[in-house]
Amino acid sequence: MAGSLEKMIVTAYSDQNFTTQVGDPYTVWINPASYRYKYSIYYNDRQAQGSNGASPDFNRSGPDSVAFELVFDATGVVPSPVAGQADAPADGITSMVNGFKALVLKFNGNIHSPNYVMLSWGMLQFGCRLQSMDINYTLFRPDGTPLRARMSVSFLGFTSESQLAKQANKRSPDMTHIVTVVAGDSLPTLCKRIYGSSLHYLRVAEFNKLNTFKQLIPGTQLLFPPLAKTAP
């Protein structure tokens, strides 16, 4: 419904493909006032002897990260986001905080690590794992029961190895490639596409034990071996 309040949902999973859910999704009581989304790229710091500055070479893309602050409040001022749940629980915010920690922080013995996490809030759909958590308790009952806290959390984006390979779509000549032949393909043109030169077609034909390189059968899978890197 347009204009309705949408709460952030935190869902835990025990597998890197985010298919096997752990426990019930956690609905935050108070949405973050803001969140910070960070991108990162890593470079090799290369500098030739006698040069005036570095010439950084691309190494890899680092994981994205998301950081924000959550407020937990059990004073009764903030209504519970879950139907039937008390607005001012007897244990203050203890169960709220522990429930959140159980999903994102607690060690899962089945996978020997904390859970994988999906953050869902509006346009933010972020598969990740917890990087850090910092809790500042700010209000208490006379007996010491915590009633309010601010939790700063940071999550590192997580993508499975299979998905990373699909996203990378790497065509670097120093990597092995698997190509499915389609109508119109020829070995020289495929070598040109992958290696940047058609001159390697005889090597590829030999590697795949082809009797001829002139007529390729559509649907055939060919392996293109890596080429040794040459010094710049």
C-alpha positions, 0 to 999 in steps of 0.5 A: 500500500502506497505510503504505508510504513515498511519495516526493515526485515532481517532474515538469516540463512544457513547456506550461501545461496540464501535458500535455507532459512534459519528461524523467523525473520526479524522485524526491527522496531525502529527503522534506521534513520539512514544507512551507509553503502560502501563500495571498494576496489583493491589495487596493487601498488606498483611503482617503477624505480625512479618514477614520480608516482605509483601506477596502481594495477587493478587487483579485484573488486572488494565486497560492498558493505552496509552500515547503520544504527538500530534503536531498541526501545522497551519504554512502551512509547514505540509499538511492537512491530509484531502483532500480539507482542507487548510494547513494553516487555518485562525483560526490557530490550533483552529479548529484542537484542538477543533475538537479533544477535541470534540471527546475525552474530551467534555461531551456527554449529551446522555451518561452523560460522555465523549465519548468512543474512538478507537485509530487506528494506525498500530498495535495499536487498542485501545478502551479507554477513555481519562484520561488526556490532557495537551496543550502547545501552542508554536507559535502565529500570531501577533494577538495571533492566535495559530499556533502550539501546543503540546498536551500530552494525556493519555488514559485508556483502556476500556473493557465492562463488558460482554467482561471482563467476557469472558476474565476472564473465572474465575473458582474460587469456590467462584463464581457462574458458569453456565455450559452447559452440553456436552456429557460425562459430569458427575456431579462429574467431573464438580464439580472437574473441578470447585471446585477442588473436586467432593465431592460437587455433591450432593449439586449441584444436590439439587441446580438444583433440579435434580432427578439423577446426573448419567445421565446428558442431553447434552445442559442442563444448570446447576448452580454451587453455590459459596462455602464459602471461608475458612480461609487459 
